[in-house]
C-alpha cells in the first residue's frame, strides 16, 4: 500500500473544484480565503495521512497545480508484513 500526499500551487489553482470531485477519500476542499489572483484555491485536508497518492486529482487538474508525492514500501517490507 502506498502512502502519499499532494501540494497545490495556489498561484496556479483557479478553484474549478474538479480535484475535490475525484478524490476517493474526500481529502481536498476549497479554501475559505482567496488567493492573490482572487480565486478560492483547493487545499489538502488530511490530518490522518489517508492520502494514497492515487494521482486522480493531478490528472484532472486543468491548471497543472497539483504535485503528487508517493512513498512506496519496498518489496521486502511487504513480504515481512505479510
C-alpha positions as CSV (number, residue, x, y, z in Angstrom):
1,X,0.0,0.0,0.0
2,X,1.3,3.4,-0.9
3,X,1.2,6.5,1.3
4,X,1.1,9.8,-0.4
5,X,0.5,13.5,-0.2
6,X,0.0,16.4,-2.5
7,X,0.9,20.0,-2.8
8,X,-1.4,22.5,-4.5
9,X,0.2,25.6,-6.1
10,X,-2.1,28.5,-5.1
11,X,-0.6,30.6,-7.8
12,X,-1.9,28.2,-10.5
13,X,-5.2,27.0,-8.9
14,X,-8.3,28.7,-10.3
15,X,-10.7,27.0,-7.9
16,X,-12.5,24.9,-10.5
17,X,-13.2,22.2,-7.8
18,X,-12.6,19.3,-10.2
19,X,-10.0,17.8,-7.8
20,X,-12.5,17.8,-5.0
21,X,-14.9,15.7,-7.0
22,X,-12.4,12.9,-7.9
23,X,-10.6,12.4,-4.5
24,X,-11.7,9.0,-3.4
25,X,-11.1,9.9,0.3
26,X,-12.6,13.4,0.1
27,X,-9.4,15.0,1.3
28,X,-9.4,18.0,-0.9
29,X,-11.6,21.0,-0.1
30,X,-11.9,24.6,-1.2
31,X,-10.2,27.2,1.0
32,X,-12.2,29.8,2.9
33,X,-9.8,32.5,1.8
34,X,-9.0,34.0,-1.6
35,X,-5.6,33.7,-3.4
36,X,-3.8,36.8,-4.7
37,X,-5.5,36.1,-8.0
38,X,-8.9,36.3,-6.5
39,X,-9.7,32.5,-6.5
40,X,-10.6,30.2,-3.7
41,X,-7.8,27.6,-4.1
42,X,-8.1,23.9,-3.3
43,X,-6.4,22.7,-0.1
44,X,-5.5,19.3,1.2
45,X,-7.2,18.4,4.5
46,X,-5.6,15.2,5.6
47,X,-4.9,15.2,9.3
48,X,-4.8,11.4,9.5
49,X,-2.5,10.9,6.5
50,X,-5.1,9.0,4.4
51,X,-3.9,10.2,1.0
52,X,-2.6,7.3,-1.1
53,X,-1.1,9.3,-3.9
54,X,-3.6,7.9,-6.4
55,X,-3.0,10.8,-8.8
56,X,-6.6,11.3,-9.7
57,X,-6.5,14.9,-8.6
58,X,-3.4,15.8,-10.5
59,X,-4.6,14.1,-13.6
60,X,-7.9,16.0,-13.7
61,X,-6.4,19.4,-12.8
62,X,-6.5,21.6,-15.9
63,X,-4.1,24.1,-14.4
64,X,-1.3,21.6,-13.5
65,X,-1.4,23.0,-10.0
66,X,-1.2,19.7,-8.1
67,X,2.0,17.7,-7.4
68,X,1.7,14.2,-6.0
69,X,4.3,12.6,-3.8
70,X,4.2,8.8,-3.1
71,X,6.1,6.6,-0.7
72,X,6.2,3.0,-1.7
73,X,7.0,0.2,0.6
74,X,9.9,-2.0,-0.6
75,X,9.0,-5.5,-1.8
76,X,11.0,-6.9,1.2
77,X,9.0,-4.8,3.7
78,X,5.7,-6.1,2.1
79,X,6.8,-9.7,2.4
80,X,7.8,-9.2,6.1
81,X,4.5,-7.5,6.8
82,X,2.6,-10.4,5.2
